[in-house]
Amino acid sequence: MRQGEPWLVGLHVPEYGQGNRANHEPDRPRKLLLHRREIDRMNAGVQQKGFTIVPTRLYFKDGRVKVELALAKGKDVRDKRRTFADRDARRQIERELKAR
């Protein structure tokens, strides 16, 4: 959020291969078009509850890039440790099965 307006930063939308020099810049920040109540709800979630706005889906429709957004909460340290342990166990199982 910049000055109360939502922006999408760090998204690479490739240039149209058949386009000319009036093509768009692929890595520019893009302003998101949302209704005021959607902006207010996301802004409140980010400021008060510590949520993060995360793009969950990206698609093209009528020559425009559409983005679905979600409010997400980060993992706890305990949750991260559990995730790492599960991933290591899965990796070890795959190694053992591959060795057979």
Sine and cosine of phi, psi and omega as CSV:
sin_phi,cos_phi,sin_psi,cos_psi,sin_omega,cos_omega
0.00,0.00,0.80,-0.61,0.08,-1.00
-0.84,-0.54,0.90,-0.45,0.02,-1.00
0.79,0.61,0.67,0.74,0.05,-1.00
0.98,0.21,0.14,0.99,0.02,-1.00
-0.89,-0.45,0.68,-0.74,0.01,-1.00
-0.99,0.16,0.71,-0.70,0.04,-1.00
-0.78,-0.62,0.57,-0.82,0.08,-1.00
-0.97,-0.26,0.90,-0.43,-0.09,-1.00
-0.89,-0.45,0.65,-0.76,0.09,-1.00
1.00,0.03,0.21,0.98,0.02,-1.00
-1.00,-0.09,0.75,-0.66,0.04,-1.00
-0.98,-0.21,0.92,-0.38,0.10,-1.00
-0.95,-0.30,0.94,-0.35,-0.09,-1.00
-0.87,0.49,0.50,-0.87,0.04,-1.00
-0.93,0.36,0.44,-0.90,0.07,-1.00
-0.96,0.29,0.85,-0.53,-0.09,-1.00
-0.88,0.47,-0.51,0.86,-0.03,-1.00
-1.00,-0.03,0.07,1.00,-0.06,-1.00
-0.97,0.23,0.06,-1.00,0.02,-1.00
-0.92,-0.39,-0.36,-0.93,-0.06,-1.00
-0.95,0.31,-0.16,0.99,0.07,-1.00
-1.00,0.08,0.23,0.97,0.02,-1.00
-0.91,0.41,0.34,-0.94,-0.03,-1.00
-0.98,0.18,0.32,-0.95,0.07,-1.00
-0.99,0.14,0.81,-0.59,-0.16,-0.99
-0.94,0.33,-0.46,0.89,-0.12,-0.99
-0.92,-0.39,0.34,0.94,-0.06,-1.00
-0.98,0.21,0.46,-0.89,0.13,-0.99
-0.92,0.38,0.62,-0.78,-0.05,-1.00
-0.87,-0.49,0.74,-0.67,0.04,-1.00
-0.98,0.18,0.73,-0.69,0.00,-1.00
-1.00,-0.01,0.65,-0.76,0.03,-1.00
-0.99,-0.14,0.94,-0.33,-0.02,-1.00
-0.73,-0.68,0.34,-0.94,0.13,-0.99
-0.95,0.30,0.45,-0.89,-0.05,-1.00
-0.84,0.53,-0.66,0.75,-0.03,-1.00
-0.92,0.38,-0.53,0.85,0.07,-1.00
-0.92,0.39,-0.67,0.74,0.03,-1.00
-0.89,0.45,-0.71,0.70,-0.01,-1.00
-0.89,0.46,-0.67,0.74,-0.01,-1.00
-0.90,0.43,-0.69,0.72,0.01,-1.00
-0.93,0.37,-0.66,0.75,0.01,-1.00
-0.89,0.46,-0.65,0.76,0.03,-1.00
-0.91,0.42,-0.65,0.76,0.02,-1.00
-0.90,0.43,-0.63,0.78,0.00,-1.00
-0.94,0.34,-0.69,0.72,-0.09,-1.00
-0.98,0.20,-0.70,0.72,-0.12,-0.99
-1.00,0.05,-0.71,0.70,-0.15,-0.99
-0.99,-0.16,-0.12,0.99,0.02,-1.00
0.98,0.21,0.40,0.91,0.05,-1.00
-0.98,0.18,0.21,-0.98,0.06,-1.00
-0.84,-0.55,0.59,-0.81,0.06,-1.00
-1.00,0.04,0.83,-0.56,-0.08,-1.00
-0.82,-0.57,0.77,-0.64,0.11,-0.99
-0.97,0.25,0.80,-0.60,-0.04,-1.00
-0.97,-0.24,-0.41,0.91,-0.05,-1.00
-0.49,-0.87,0.60,-0.80,-0.01,-1.00
-0.72,-0.69,0.79,-0.62,0.00,-1.00
-0.47,-0.88,0.28,-0.96,0.01,-1.00
-0.97,-0.23,0.65,-0.76,0.05,-1.00
-0.51,-0.86,0.85,-0.52,0.00,-1.00
0.80,0.60,0.67,0.74,0.06,-1.00
0.98,0.21,0.13,0.99,0.02,-1.00
-0.88,-0.48,0.46,-0.89,0.07,-1.00
-1.00,-0.03,0.82,-0.57,0.02,-1.00
-0.95,-0.30,0.59,-0.81,-0.02,-1.00
-0.75,-0.66,0.76,-0.64,0.14,-0.99
-1.00,-0.09,0.75,-0.67,-0.05,-1.00
-0.92,-0.40,0.45,-0.89,0.05,-1.00
-0.63,-0.78,0.48,-0.88,0.14,-0.99
-1.00,-0.02,0.80,-0.60,-0.07,-1.00
-0.77,-0.64,0.51,-0.86,0.04,-1.00
-0.94,-0.33,0.68,-0.73,-0.02,-1.00
-0.93,0.36,0.27,-0.96,-0.01,-1.00
-0.98,0.18,0.45,-0.89,0.13,-0.99
-0.97,0.25,0.28,-0.96,0.05,-1.00
-0.89,0.46,-0.63,0.78,0.02,-1.00
-0.90,0.44,-0.67,0.75,0.01,-1.00
-0.90,0.44,-0.63,0.78,0.02,-1.00
-0.90,0.43,-0.68,0.73,0.02,-1.00
-0.88,0.48,-0.67,0.74,0.01,-1.00
-0.89,0.45,-0.66,0.75,0.01,-1.00
-0.89,0.45,-0.70,0.71,0.02,-1.00
-0.89,0.46,-0.67,0.74,0.00,-1.00
-0.90,0.43,-0.68,0.73,0.04,-1.00
-0.89,0.45,-0.66,0.75,0.00,-1.00
-0.91,0.42,-0.68,0.73,0.03,-1.00
-0.90,0.44,-0.65,0.76,0.02,-1.00
-0.90,0.43,-0.68,0.73,0.03,-1.00
-0.88,0.47,-0.65,0.76,0.03,-1.00
-0.89,0.45,-0.68,0.73,0.00,-1.00
-0.90,0.44,-0.66,0.75,0.02,-1.00
-0.89,0.46,-0.68,0.73,0.01,-1.00
-0.90,0.44,-0.61,0.79,0.05,-1.00
-0.89,0.45,-0.69,0.72,0.00,-1.00
-0.90,0.43,-0.68,0.73,0.01,-1.00
-0.92,0.40,-0.58,0.82,0.02,-1.00
-0.94,0.35,-0.57,0.82,-0.02,-1.00
-0.94,0.34,-0.40,0.92,-0.02,-1.00
-0.94,0.34,0.00,0.00,0.00,0.00
